[in-house]
Amino acid sequence: MTVQDKLTALRALMQREGLSAYIVPSTDPHASEYMASHWTEVCWLTSFTGEAGTAVVTMDQALLWTDSRYYLQAGIELEGTTVQLMRESDIDCPTIAEWLIQHGATMNQPSLADAYRVGVNPEMWSVNGYKQLQEQLSEAGIGLKSVDLIRPLWKTTPLHDVCGDPDSRPAIPTAPLYVFGEQYAGESVQSKLSRIREQMAKKNATAMVVSALDEIAWLLNIRGNDVEYNPVVISYLVLEQDRCTLFVLPEKVTNEAATYLADNNIEVRNYEDVFAKIGELDGTILFDGAKVNEALYEAISPVAKKVNAQSPILVAKSHKNATELAGVRRAMEQDGVALTRFFRWLECDSTRADMAAGKLTEWDLMEQLHNYRAMGKNFVEESFGTIAGYLGNGAIVHYAATKETAATVYPKGMLLLDSGGQYLDGTTDITRTVWLGGDIPAQAKRDYTYVLKGHLMLGHIRWPRGTRGNQIDALAKQYMWQAGITFGHGTGHGVGHFLGCHEGPQNIRTDMNPTVLEPGQICSDEPGIYRTGKWGIRTENLVAVTPVDSTPEATTEDEWLTWETLTLCPYDTTLIDYSLLTEQERQWLNDYHAEVYRRISPLLNDEETYWLKEKCKEL
């Protein structure tokens, strides 16, 4: 089937359902950042393979909304189709709701409510997202209908996969789930269940519906291989005060897993049975409307009281315990070894000769780094797709090279490398920007140093307990702001423990977030500067919130917090404009490099140790 064939078939179903428009988002029923190929409906319908995009189909048009990260990619992949690109990052681009209202107004009907209805699959919309869209459309008299029109067209055929037959829908993954032992988790399942039930009781909840995959994995101390870069298990969970039910495909539960779940009084039912279970619940049902999908919400019994509130699991898992933090420190040491070997390889004569001959691409660098990480103890997989942005590609914040499109890397200019690993001990995420050779422009040094100064300042501050991430965000931007420079992405995101590289509720960014920074939370510290067509510069460490003693000069009795730097990898000091550094910043750099050498050198051979010693020598 061509894209046009699929659009024609979809429009036939829309006509049968009395719909004027149908919306297909790039998401799954679990509000996941990364999802299994079973739910890549936008890709199937439009041929757009980017991670963020929403398709809107009417009887006369087909459109795809995506942001500036994917304009070039979408333009190429939509070429030859009738799907129109909507550049949602552009100021003059209407939102989907605005466009639908405008489109409906052109129909010239006496009653828009009778003439224009929009359909969506409620499994692909969070409760909050569905409600927002419904309210926006209803103001214009447009109705919203819950109906799945993609499943009848894109049918699952177990004998095929998305590569073997593009017209067959990949099945939901059936890889076995496995137990994540307490030696890594640091807390038993029963302890976690007890803590969450206490939080439920505070809201008088008799049951809680959980659909976020990382929350289920954390709560039950289980992991899986269902989603790339995220060791989670595709499942739902209903937690009651006297029982706990996991909804998962039966094929995923081995005898060992079944015994483990039974020993912890966790009932196992089929994945799709969650809807019937929810319909049987009465009392007060707690759910997180930012994660739970609209289909689950609609399945709740009318007699039950519904409470939409932030998931207590989200908050609990963000506070890493002592075992988890110790594990992350071990993972960082393994990661530091891999990065030392990679950057040493990047500088060796044979590698530079290959670069000079045009034999290495960004993809080759990504593979080499993966190989070094894979040598590490307890390494499982990468925590996200490595970003290896050479020259101007580094200025594309979420740049993703493929084997076919990767740029050739030469021994000159700037390279931005953002990468991470999933270890049983923890999750890593690091960005380093390095100069590969040639004369360094003064502007490049200034940019790098502004980024480094903001990164160091944010990583060394202390604050009174009760402070939010948005209150300290400007500290990482102050130097570049004074130079008339800024960046559009967040300065810091939460990080999971052998779970998602991006997790909430804490973050560091301009947007208002009521979550305060608390001990045990892990965040990234990653300011950047991006010059289109020239280079991208970003410096990123992971840092953990930790208590610190008050100073003798303190005027309050507040409890004070600061960061523990977790990442262990030297900076490229050749890019520093030393005239912009203060003595305190020099000392911070020297102290950090000394710690990197102390922790990493015992794990290296003599040649690697010598290389690291040179990179960590005092400024």
N, C-alpha and C positions, 0 to 999 in steps of 0.2 A: 504494500500500500504506500502510495506517495502521501506527502503532507496534504495535498489537495483531496485525495481519496478519504483521508481520515477526517478532514474538515467537513466534507460532504456527508459522511456517515454520521458525524456528530450533529450536524444541522438537522438531519432527518429525525434523530431522537429528540432534539430540542423542539421541533415542530410538534411531535407527538405529545410532549409534556407541556405545550403551550408556553414555551420560553422564548424571549426575545434575545437573551444573551446568556452565556455560560462562562464561568470563571474557573480556571485551572491554575492553582498555585504550585510553587516548587517547595513542597513540604510533605510530611507524612503524618499519620494519625498520632504521633508522639511528640510533635513539635520539635523534631530533631534538627540540629545544625547539619549533620551529615545523615544520609538515609540510605537504606538498602535500595537496590535497583528496581525492586518490585514497585516502588512508588515514584519512579522518575517519569511522571505523566506528562510534564511539560516537554521533556526531551522527546518522548514518543510522539506527541501530537505535532510539535513544531520543528523538531530536529535541533533545537538549541540545547547545548550540553552544559551551559553554565550553572553554577550552584544557586543563583538568585534570579528568578524570573517568574512572572505571572502572565498567563495567556488569557485573553478575553476573545470570545468568538460570538459574533452576531450572525444574522442571516446574510449580511452583505459584506462583513469585514472580519478580519482576524488580526489581532494585535498582540505584541509581546512587550511588557514593561520590564526593564532591567536598569541597573545603575551603571555609572560611568566605568566601572571596572570591566564591564563586558560589552561595551559598545562595539569595539573592533571585532571581537569574537562573534557577537550576534549578527553583525552586518554580513560576515562571511557565511555563517551557518544558515541564515534565513534567505540568502540569495537564491533566486529561482523558485521561491515559494510565494504565496500570496500573503504571508504574514508580515505585517508592518511593525517596525521597531519603534517603540516609544521610549525616549531617552529620559527616564524618570529623574535623573539628577539635574536636568536642565530646568532653569527657573520657570520657563513658560510651558512646561509639560504638565498637563492636568493629571490629577490622581485618577485611579480607576473609577472611583465613585463619581467624580466630577465628569469624567468622559461619558459614563453610562447615562448620567442625567442629561447631558447635552445631546447624546445620541437619541435618547427617548423623546426629547423635546422636538426632534426633527420629524417624528412620526405623525404629527398633526392630528392626534386623536383627541376627541372631546374629553375622555377620561383616561389619563395615563395609567392609573391603577388597573384598569381593565385591559389595557392594551400592552403593557410592558412589565414583564416579570424576568427576574434574573435567577439563574440556578447555580448552586454550588454543591459539592460533595461535603456534607457536614463533618466527615471524618478528617478532612484536610484543613479544617478551620478550628482554631481555638475558640472556646466559649467567648472570650473577650473580643477576639477579632471578628467573629460572626456578628456579635451584638453591635459592634461599632459600624460594620458595613450595613447592617439592617437599619440602624438609626439614620445613617447618612442617606440611604436610598428612600426610606419611608418619608423623609421630609419632602421629597419630590413626588410622592405618591407611587413609588416603584416597589413592588413586592419582591420578597426573597424566598426561594423555595429550596428545601433540602432534597437533593436527588443526585445519585451517582450515575453519570452518563458515560464515564470512561471505562468502567469495568465491563459493561456489555460489549464494548468495542475492542478493548485490549485484554484479551483473555489469556489466562495462565495455562501454559502447556508444559507439563513437567519434563517432556522430552527435549525441550529447547531452552536456550537461554538468550539473553539479549544480543549476544554476539552471533550465535548460530542462526537465529531467525528473528530479525527486528520486529516482526509482526506478532511474536509470541511474548507474553508478559513473563518476566522471570518470577519464579515462585518465591514466597517468603522463605528466607534462609532457614535451614534445618540443622545447622551445625550444633553440636551438643553444648549445653551450658556447663560451666565448671565452677567448683567451689573456690572462693578466694579466701584462703586460710587466715585465721586470726593472727598468725605471725606477721602478716602484712597489714591486715585491717586494724588490728589493735583493739578490737571490741567485738564481743559476741553478737550474734543475731538477736538473741533474747534481750540483751541489754538495749540494743537499738530499738527493738519493738516496744519495749517498756517505756523508753524515753519519748517516742513518738506518740504512743497512746496517752501519755500524760499531757502532751500538747493538745491532742484531740479533745481530751476531757475539759480543758480550759475553754473550749468553744462548744461544750456540750454535744460534741459530735459522737454519734454511735458508729459511724463508718466513714472511711476516707477512700476516695477513688484516686489512684495514682497511675499516670500514663507516661511520665517522663522516664526514659530508659535508664539514665544515669542514677536517678533517685531509687529505682527498684534495685539496680545492681548494688548500690551502696547499702541499702537497708537490709538486704538478704545476704550480703557477702557472696554474691555470685558474679561471674563475668562470662563473656561470650565472644563470638567472632562474627557477629551478624552485620556490623556496620564498619566500614573502612575507617581506620584511625581511632575508633572508639570501642573499647572492649565491653560492649553491652549485649543484653539479651532482649530480643523483640518480645515484649510481654506487656501485660497489664497487671495491676495489683489492686485488690480490695482489702483494706485493713479494717477489721472490726475490733471491738474491745475484747472479744473472746475468741476470735479466729482470724486467720490470715490466709487469703486465697491468691495464688499465682496463676494467671491465665497465659498459657504458652503452648506452642505446638507440641504434641506428645513425643514426636521424634527427637526433640531436643533434650529430653530428660533421660539420661542414662540410669542404669541401676544404682551407680554410686550417687548421682545427683538425687535420685528418688529417695534413697536412704537418708541422705543429708537433710532434705526438705521435710521428710516425715519425722525425723528426730527433732526437728525444730517446730513441729506442729504447723507446718505450712501445707495447706491443701493445694493440689495441682489439678487444674481443669483446662479444657481446650481453650485456645486463644480467643475464638469467637464467642465463647460462652459468657464473656464478660457482660454482654448486653442483657442477657437473661438474668444474670446475677444482680445487676444494678436495678433491674425492674422489680426485683423481689424485696429490695431494701426499703425499710421504713425508718422512722426516727429522723435524725439530723445527719445529712450527708455533707461532708467537707470535701472540697475539690479546689484545685488551683486553676482558675479560669484562663491563666496565661499559658497553660500547658494542656489541660484536659480538652479533648475535642468536642465539638458541638453535638456529634452523634451520641457520645456517651451521656452528655447532659440531657439530650432529648429522651434517652432511655430510662432516666431516673423516674421512679414511680411518682405520680402526681400527689400522692399522700405524704411523700417525704418532704422535709424541710431542707432547702438547699442553701449551703453557706459557701460563698466564693471568697477564698482567702489564700494568701501566699502559703505554699506548702511548708510545713515544719521540717520536712526532710531536706528541702533545699537549704535551709538555714543550718541545720545540724551537720550536714556533710561538708559545709564550707569551713567549719572549725576543725582543722586537722588535729588529731590527738598525737601524743608523744611518739607512738610507734610509727604513725604515718609520716611525721616530720623527719624522724630518723631514717626512714626508708627513702624519702625524697633526697636527703643528703647523700645517701649511698648512690642513688640514681644519678645525681649530679656529678659525682666522682667518675662514674662510668661514662657519662656524657662528656665530661671534660677530657677524658682520655681519648675518646673518639674524635673530638674536635681538635685536640692537639695533633693527632696523627693526620687528620685531614689538612689542616692549615700548613703543617710541615710538608706534606706531599705537594700542596699547591705551590710551595716555594722551591721545591727541589729542581735541579737542573733538567732532568728528563721531562718533567711535567711542563716546565717553561719552554722547552724545545718543542714539545708537542703543540703547545698553545701558539708559539710563533709560526708553526707550520699549518695552523688552522685545523688541527686534528681534534680539538676538544670543544664541546658545547656545554651550555648550561645543564643539559640533561646528563652529560657525562659526570659533571661535578656532583649532581644530585645522587647519582648512582654510587659514586665513590664514597660520599659521606654516609650513605645508607650502609654500605659494606663495612665501614669502620664501626658504625653504631651496632650493627648486627653481631659484632664480636664481643659486645659487652655482656656482662653477667646479668641475667634476668631480663634481657631485651626481648620484647614481643613484636613491636612494629613501630612505625613512625606515629607521632601524635597528630600530624596533619601533613598535607602535601608540601614538601620543601619548596620554598621560594628562593630561587637562585636568579637574581636579577642583575644582569650585566649591563653597565652603562645606563642608557635611558630606560631599560626594562625595570631597573631598580626603582624608578619613580612611579611605577604602577603598583599601588599598595598591595593588592592581592594578585600579583602577577603569577601565572601558572604556565610554565614551559611544558611542552610535550616533546616527545622524541623527534617529532617531525618539524616542529616550529621553533625549537630551542636555538638561540643565537650562538654563533661561534664566539668563544672566549679567547682573547689575545692577552699577552703579558703587558697590558697597559690599561689604565683607567680604573674605574670603580666597580666593585662587586658587592652587592647586598645579599647576605645569606641568612634566611629566617627558617629555622628548622627545629625539630623536637623529636623526642622518643617516648614511647610507652614501655616502661619497665614494670615488672611486678612490684618493685619498690616505690614507684611513683612516676609522675608525668613531667617531662621537661619541655621547655620552649625557650629558645635563645635566638637573638639576632646579633650578628656582627657584620660590620661594613669594613672592607679592606681595600687597599690600593694595590693593584697588580703590577704596576710599573710605569715608568715615564715620569716626566715632571708633574708635580702636583700643583694645580692652580690654587692661587691664594683663596679664591672663593670656596673651593672644596674644603680647604683647611678650616676656614671660618665656619662653614656649615657644620662640619664634623664636630668642631669644638663647641659650638652652640648646643648641639644635640647632647654631647658628652657632659657639658656643664649642667644642663637641665636634668639629665639622667642621674648624675652624681648627687645633685641637690635633693631630688625627690627620694633617692635611696638612702639618704643620711639624716633626714629630718626626724624630729620627735614631735608628738602631738598629744594633747590631753584626750583621755578616753571619752568617746561620744562623738568624735570627729568623723565626718563622711568623706568619701573619696573625692567628691566634687569640690570640697573645701581646700584640698591640697593640689588639685590638678594644675593650677596656674604656676606652681613652683617649678614644674618641668618645662614651662614655656616662657618663663620670664626673660631669658636672655635673647631668644629668637624674637619675641614680641618687640623688644627694644630695637631690634634690627628690622622690624617690619615683616617678619616671617612667622608663619604658623603652619599647622597641619590639621587635617580633617578627621583623622581617626582617634579613637580613645587612647588615652595615655597608659591605661592599665586595665587588664581583665582578670577575673578570677580564674584559678586553675584547679582542676580536680586531682584526686589521688588515684592513679591508674584508672582514670575515667576521662571525661572530656577535657581537652586543652582549654576550652572556654567554658566557664561555669559562673553562676551568680551565687548569691545576689550582690556581692560586693564588686565594685569596679572603681576606676579612677578616670573620670572624664568630665566634660563640661556639664552634661545633662544632670538635672537634679535626681539624685538617688537617695532615698531615706535611709538606706542601709549604712550603719556605722562600721568602721573598721575595728575588728575584734581579734584578740590573740588566736593564733592558729590558722587564720586565713592566709591564703597565698595569692599574690597578685603579680602581674607583669609590670615592669617599669620600662616603657618603650617609646620615648619621644622620637620624632623624625623630621627630616626636611627633604622635600622632593622637588627636583627641578626637571620639568618635562624635557625629554630628549637628551638630558645630560647625565643625571645620576639620582639615585635615591640613597639617603643615609638614615639608618635607624640603628639604635643601640638598645638592646633588651636583655635584662636579667629578670629572673624570678626572685621575689622577695616575700618573706613571711612576717606577719605582724607578731611582735613579741614585746613583753613588758620591759620597761627600762626604769632605773632609779631616777627619781626627781633630782634636779640640781640643787645645790645649796642656796642658790639665789631665787629659787621658786617662791612665788607669792601665794600659791594655792596648795591645797592638799589633794589636788586631782591625781588620779593614776595616769602615768605617762606611758606611751607606747612608741615603738620605733620599728624599723625593719631589720630582719636578718637576711643578708644576701645569700641566696642559695646557689646561684649559677657560678660555675668555675671555668672561666675561659678568659685569656688576656685580651685587651683591646689593641687595636692597631695604633701604636703611638706615633708612627710616622705621619699620621694625618692630623696630629694635634698642632694647633697654633698656640705655642707656649706663652706668647705674650698675653693671651686672653685668660690664662689660668691663674687662680689665686694660690697662695702657699697651702691653704687648707685643702684645695682640690688636688694639688700635687700629692699631698700626704695621703688623701683618700685613695688615690690611684696606687701609690706605693704600697699602702697597707693591703689593698685588694690583691695586687699582684703577688705580694708575699704570701698571702693566704692561698691563692691559686697554686703557687709553686709548692707550698708545704703539703697541700692535700693531694695534688695530682702526681708529683714527681716520683713518689714511692711506687707508683703503678706503671711506670714507663721503663723502657730500656735506656741504655746509656746515651745513645744518639738522640732519642726523643727528649731525654732529660736535659741535655745540653741545649737543644733548641728552645725548650720551654724556659730555661734559665735566662737565655738571652732576651726572650719576649717579656719576661717578668722583672728585668733588672730595674733598679731604682731610676726614676727620672732625675 
